[in-house]
Amino acid sequence: KRVVSTQSTGTHIDRALSEAYRVLKPGGKFMCLEFSDVPNPVLSQIYDRYSFDVIPVLGQLIAGDFESYQYLVESIRKFPKQDAFADMIAQAGFSVVDYENLTFGVTAIHTGFKL
């Protein structure tokens, strides 16, 4: 098994997906777990409140680092929504692209195959 991290390609999601496609053997399955968009407006508000008001404070209390955890929350919000990310995976060449929301959409597992 080989794992490709988006850290090696920075925030260039299209390049990370292209690299994942390149290194995957034909018939291989791509899987990606990402923080995602919560589609329910009520739950989304609660999650946003928790993310912006609690996570950075916990980062400060536990790790002594408010800014990194604030950046984490902000970067999660900038990541493409589930349908858009699935489209990007398909554009990279993957087939049978799908995703499954977990925890009401807080995270999602995206999958695709290199045929």
CYANA upper distance limits for C-alpha pairs under 8 A (distance plus 0.5 A):
  2 ARG  CA     24 LEU  CA      8.41
  4 VAL  CA      8 SER  CA      8.47
  4 VAL  CA     16 ALA  CA      8.27
  4 VAL  CA     19 GLU  CA      8.13
  4 VAL  CA     20 ALA  CA      6.55
  5 SER  CA      9 THR  CA      8.22
  5 SER  CA     16 ALA  CA      7.95
  6 THR  CA     10 GLY  CA      6.54
  6 THR  CA     11 THR  CA      7.61
  6 THR  CA     12 HIS  CA      8.34
  6 THR  CA     13 ILE  CA      7.60
  6 THR  CA     16 ALA  CA      5.90
  7 GLN  CA     11 THR  CA      8.06
  8 SER  CA     16 ALA  CA      8.39
  9 THR  CA     13 ILE  CA      8.16
  9 THR  CA     15 ARG  CA      7.07
  9 THR  CA     16 ALA  CA      6.26
 12 HIS  CA     16 ALA  CA      6.90
 13 ILE  CA     17 LEU  CA      6.66
 14 ASP  CA     18 SER  CA      6.65
 14 ASP  CA     88 MET  CA      7.43
 14 ASP  CA     92 ALA  CA      7.63
 15 ARG  CA     19 GLU  CA      6.59
 16 ALA  CA     20 ALA  CA      6.66
 17 LEU  CA     21 TYR  CA      6.65
 17 LEU  CA     88 MET  CA      8.39
 17 LEU  CA     89 ILE  CA      6.96
 17 LEU  CA     92 ALA  CA      6.50
 18 SER  CA     22 ARG  CA      6.59
 18 SER  CA     92 ALA  CA      5.94
 18 SER  CA     93 GLY  CA      8.39
 19 GLU  CA     23 VAL  CA      6.77
 20 ALA  CA     24 LEU  CA      6.60
 20 ALA  CA     30 PHE  CA      7.99
 21 TYR  CA     30 PHE  CA      8.42
 21 TYR  CA     92 ALA  CA      7.46
 21 TYR  CA     93 GLY  CA      7.53
 21 TYR  CA     94 PHE  CA      7.61
 21 TYR  CA    114 LYS  CA      7.27
 24 LEU  CA     28 GLY  CA      6.31
 24 LEU  CA     29 LYS  CA      8.18
 24 LEU  CA     30 PHE  CA      8.24
 24 LEU  CA    114 LYS  CA      7.46
 25 LYS  CA    114 LYS  CA      7.57
 26 PRO  CA    114 LYS  CA      5.73
 26 PRO  CA    115 LEU  CA      5.73
 27 GLY  CA    113 PHE  CA      6.81
 27 GLY  CA    114 LYS  CA      5.82
 27 GLY  CA    115 LEU  CA      5.48
 28 GLY  CA    113 PHE  CA      6.23
 28 GLY  CA    114 LYS  CA      6.01
 28 GLY  CA    115 LEU  CA      7.94
 29 LYS  CA    111 THR  CA      7.42
 29 LYS  CA    112 GLY  CA      6.34
 29 LYS  CA    113 PHE  CA      5.06
 29 LYS  CA    114 LYS  CA      7.03
 30 PHE  CA    110 HIS  CA      8.38
 30 PHE  CA    111 THR  CA      5.87
 30 PHE  CA    112 GLY  CA      5.62
 30 PHE  CA    113 PHE  CA      6.42
 30 PHE  CA    114 LYS  CA      8.17
 31 MET  CA    109 ILE  CA      7.18
 31 MET  CA    110 HIS  CA      6.06
 31 MET  CA    111 THR  CA      5.05
 31 MET  CA    112 GLY  CA      7.30
 32 CYS  CA    109 ILE  CA      6.02
 32 CYS  CA    110 HIS  CA      5.62
 32 CYS  CA    111 THR  CA      7.08
 33 LEU  CA    107 THR  CA      7.36
 33 LEU  CA    108 ALA  CA      6.23
 33 LEU  CA    109 ILE  CA      4.99
 33 LEU  CA    110 HIS  CA      6.95
 34 GLU  CA    107 THR  CA      6.00
 34 GLU  CA    108 ALA  CA      6.17
 34 GLU  CA    109 ILE  CA      7.17
 35 PHE  CA     76 ILE  CA      6.74
 35 PHE  CA    105 GLY  CA      8.48
 35 PHE  CA    106 VAL  CA      6.17
 35 PHE  CA    107 THR  CA      4.66
 35 PHE  CA    108 ALA  CA      6.93
 36 SER  CA     76 ILE  CA      7.74
 36 SER  CA     77 ARG  CA      8.27
 36 SER  CA     79 PHE  CA      7.93
 36 SER  CA     80 PRO  CA      8.28
 36 SER  CA     81 LYS  CA      6.63
 36 SER  CA     82 GLN  CA      6.99
 36 SER  CA    105 GLY  CA      6.43
 36 SER  CA    106 VAL  CA      5.68
 36 SER  CA    107 THR  CA      5.33
 36 SER  CA    108 ALA  CA      6.53
 37 ASP  CA     44 SER  CA      8.33
 37 ASP  CA     77 ARG  CA      8.13
 37 ASP  CA     81 LYS  CA      6.16
 37 ASP  CA     82 GLN  CA      7.44
 37 ASP  CA    105 GLY  CA      6.31
 37 ASP  CA    106 VAL  CA      6.63
 37 ASP  CA    107 THR  CA      8.09
 38 VAL  CA     43 LEU  CA      7.42
 38 VAL  CA     44 SER  CA      5.68
 38 VAL  CA     47 TYR  CA      8.47
 38 VAL  CA    104 PHE  CA      6.74
 38 VAL  CA    105 GLY  CA      5.02
 38 VAL  CA    106 VAL  CA      6.01
 39 PRO  CA     43 LEU  CA      8.43
 39 PRO  CA     44 SER  CA      7.25
 39 PRO  CA    104 PHE  CA      8.20
 39 PRO  CA    105 GLY  CA      7.16
 40 ASN  CA     44 SER  CA      6.32
 40 ASN  CA    104 PHE  CA      8.37
 41 PRO  CA     45 GLN  CA      6.74
 42 VAL  CA     46 ILE  CA      7.04
 43 LEU  CA     47 TYR  CA      6.52
 44 SER  CA     48 ASP  CA      6.49
 45 GLN  CA     49 ARG  CA      6.61
 46 ILE  CA     50 TYR  CA      6.73
 47 TYR  CA     51 SER  CA      6.45
 48 ASP  CA     52 PHE  CA      6.53
 49 ARG  CA     53 ASP  CA      6.13
 49 ARG  CA     54 VAL  CA      8.05
 50 TYR  CA     54 VAL  CA      5.57
 50 TYR  CA     55 ILE  CA      7.21
 51 SER  CA     55 ILE  CA      5.77
 51 SER  CA     56 PRO  CA      8.12
 51 SER  CA     73 VAL  CA      6.69
 52 PHE  CA     56 PRO  CA      7.16
 52 PHE  CA     70 GLN  CA      7.45
 52 PHE  CA     73 VAL  CA      7.15
 53 ASP  CA     57 VAL  CA      7.38
 54 VAL  CA     58 LEU  CA      6.61
 55 ILE  CA     59 GLY  CA      6.65
 55 ILE  CA     69 TYR  CA      6.98
 55 ILE  CA     70 GLN  CA      7.95
 55 ILE  CA     73 VAL  CA      8.29
 56 PRO  CA     60 GLN  CA      6.75
 56 PRO  CA     65 ASP  CA      8.28
 56 PRO  CA     66 PHE  CA      5.43
 56 PRO  CA     67 GLU  CA      7.54
 56 PRO  CA     68 SER  CA      8.19
 56 PRO  CA     69 TYR  CA      5.22
 56 PRO  CA     70 GLN  CA      5.61
 57 VAL  CA     61 LEU  CA      6.71
 57 VAL  CA     66 PHE  CA      6.65
 58 LEU  CA     62 ILE  CA      6.35
 58 LEU  CA     63 ALA  CA      8.38
 58 LEU  CA     66 PHE  CA      8.31
 59 GLY  CA     63 ALA  CA      5.79
 59 GLY  CA     64 GLY  CA      6.80
 59 GLY  CA     65 ASP  CA      5.92
 59 GLY  CA     66 PHE  CA      5.82
 59 GLY  CA     68 SER  CA      8.27
 59 GLY  CA     69 TYR  CA      6.27
 60 GLN  CA     64 GLY  CA      4.64
 60 GLN  CA     65 ASP  CA      4.99
 60 GLN  CA     66 PHE  CA      4.95
 61 LEU  CA     65 ASP  CA      8.26
 65 ASP  CA     69 TYR  CA      7.47
 66 PHE  CA     70 GLN  CA      6.70
 67 GLU  CA     71 TYR  CA      6.58
 68 SER  CA     72 LEU  CA      6.64
 69 TYR  CA     73 VAL  CA      6.84
 70 GLN  CA     74 GLU  CA      6.78
 71 TYR  CA     75 SER  CA      6.45
 72 LEU  CA     76 ILE  CA      6.70
 73 VAL  CA     77 ARG  CA      7.05
 74 GLU  CA     78 LYS  CA      7.07
 75 SER  CA     79 PHE  CA      7.00
 80 PRO  CA     84 ALA  CA      6.21
 80 PRO  CA     85 PHE  CA      5.98
 81 LYS  CA     85 PHE  CA      6.55
 82 GLN  CA     86 ALA  CA      6.62
 82 GLN  CA     99 TYR  CA      7.82
 82 GLN  CA    108 ALA  CA      7.84
 83 ASP  CA     87 ASP  CA      6.75
 84 ALA  CA     88 MET  CA      6.84
 85 PHE  CA     89 ILE  CA      6.77
 86 ALA  CA     90 ALA  CA      6.83
 86 ALA  CA     97 VAL  CA      6.89
 86 ALA  CA     98 ASP  CA      7.11
 86 ALA  CA     99 TYR  CA      7.67
 86 ALA  CA    110 HIS  CA      7.45
 87 ASP  CA     91 GLN  CA      6.61
 88 MET  CA     92 ALA  CA      6.75
 89 ILE  CA     93 GLY  CA      7.42
 89 ILE  CA     94 PHE  CA      6.51
 89 ILE  CA     97 VAL  CA      7.55
 89 ILE  CA    112 GLY  CA      7.72
 90 ALA  CA     94 PHE  CA      5.35
 90 ALA  CA     95 SER  CA      6.71
 90 ALA  CA     97 VAL  CA      6.81
 90 ALA  CA    112 GLY  CA      8.18
 93 GLY  CA    114 LYS  CA      7.78
 94 PHE  CA    112 GLY  CA      5.85
 94 PHE  CA    113 PHE  CA      5.77
 94 PHE  CA    114 LYS  CA      5.72
 94 PHE  CA    115 LEU  CA      7.94
 95 SER  CA    112 GLY  CA      6.06
 95 SER  CA    113 PHE  CA      5.62
 95 SER  CA    114 LYS  CA      6.79
 95 SER  CA    115 LEU  CA      7.28
 96 VAL  CA    111 THR  CA      8.36
 96 VAL  CA    112 GLY  CA      5.99
 96 VAL  CA    113 PHE  CA      6.70
 97 VAL  CA    110 HIS  CA      7.84
 97 VAL  CA    111 THR  CA      6.07
 97 VAL  CA    112 GLY  CA      4.77
 97 VAL  CA    113 PHE  CA      7.60
 98 ASP  CA    110 HIS  CA      6.29
 98 ASP  CA    111 THR  CA      5.87
 98 ASP  CA    112 GLY  CA      7.02
 99 TYR  CA    108 ALA  CA      6.90
 99 TYR  CA    109 ILE  CA      5.87
 99 TYR  CA    110 HIS  CA      4.65
 99 TYR  CA    111 THR  CA      6.50
100 GLU  CA    108 ALA  CA      5.90
100 GLU  CA    109 ILE  CA      5.82
100 GLU  CA    110 HIS  CA      7.12
101 ASN  CA    105 GLY  CA      5.14
101 ASN  CA    106 VAL  CA      7.90
101 ASN  CA    107 THR  CA      6.54
101 ASN  CA    108 ALA  CA      4.79
101 ASN  CA    109 ILE  CA      7.13
102 LEU  CA    106 VAL  CA      6.91
102 LEU  CA    107 THR  CA      5.73
102 LEU  CA    108 ALA  CA      5.92
102 LEU  CA    109 ILE  CA      8.05
103 THR  CA    107 THR  CA      6.98
